[in-house]
C-alpha cells in the first residue's frame, strides 16, 4: 500500500512510498531510521501523535521530526 | 454578513502564494533541448565530412573523422538522456490540506493567531530554557509577504515574549536568534522543503525544535557569557560569576583590571588604585588616610624644628624668662652642641658666638 512519508531529518524527504499491509508505525520507523531511537523524534500520523503499534492505513501521512536540531 | 474564518482566509492566501512560487520556480527545459540540437548538428557535419573524405580516397582523414563521429554520437546520446528526465512535479497543496496544516498548529502549540490585516500566522512556543538560562517563550510568525519572496527560514520572524537578551547584545534574545531572525543551521533545508511543499506544520515545528536546542559550536552569543557584563576598563565580556566590583567607584571589571588595597584588602579597579610614597598600593580611602597622617606628621615636625635650615643647630625650648623685649639688649646665648664647636663657619667664630667677624649691624632704634 502507498503512504505519504515525511522525514524532516537531515535534508528532508517527503514523498509517497510503498509499504506492506499491516505495517505499524514502530516497524516503519525501525526500517527507515535503523540507528535511531523513536524517543528522539516527534512522530505524527495524519498530523496527530501516534503510538508505535498503530497500524498504518493506505494514504496515511507519516512525519518524523527530530527533537534536537542545531541552529547556527 | 457571514463572519470571515481567519484560518480559511489564511489557507486561501497561502495556496495562492505557493502557486505563484511554483510558477516562478518552474525549471526551464529549453537549455537542455538546445544542447541536444547542437550535438545533433555536430553529428550531421561530421557525417558529411566523412562521406567526402571517403569519396576522395582520403582514408587516413576518413578514419580520423570516424573517430570524431563516434564521440559526437555519444554526446547526442547523453544530451537526449538529460532532456528526457522530467522535473519532479510537486502539486500545489489544496486549500483543505493547508487548512489541516493550520489545525495541526492549533494542536501542537495550543493556539494559532492569524492576522488578516498584518498578514501573518503566529504561534507561541513553550518557555525555552537552555543550560539553566531562562529565555522565555517565543512567538514564531510566518509573514505572507516574506514567504512570497523566499521560501526559507527568513520568511519567519522570531519574537521573544519575555525577553532575556544577552548582556553584550540586546538584539540577541536566543543564542541562535538575532534581530528577530533565526539562523536555522541544520534545519535550514528541511524548513525550505516544508515551506515550498506547503507543509506549514512541519516548518513551524522545525523552528520550535531549533529554539529548544543549543548548539555551542556557533551561537551568536555563547550561553557561558549570556549574563556577563563588559569590563568597564578593557571592554571584554565577563561571565557572570567571574566579574569584580570596585569598592570605590562601583564599576564591573574583569579580574585582570582589578587590584587589592594592601592596607584594607578592598577590591579596586586600576583607575582607582593609588600608591603611597613607599609604593604601597592603596585604595582611595586608605590613600587619603595615609596622606592625612603624613601631613600631620609633617606639621608636628615643623613645629619642633627652628626656622633655620642649618642642620647643626638643634632646637631647644626657649626659657620665657630670658626673652628680652628690648632690642638693644643682647640676645641670650644659645648653647652649641659639642660636635659643632670646631666647625668653621664662614663669617663666624668657631664658638658660635656670632660676634667675631660678623658685620656690625646698627642697633635698632
Interface residues (C-beta under 8 A of the other chain):
Chain A: X6 X8 X9 X10 X11 X12 X14 X42 X44 X47 X48 X63 X65 X66 X67 X68 X69 X70 X71 X72
Chain B: X100 X101 X103 X104 X107 X175 X176 X182 X183 X184 X185 X186 X187 X189 X190 X192 X193 X194 X197 X199 X201 X202 X205 X206 X209 X210 X211 X212 X213 X214 X215 X217 X218 X219
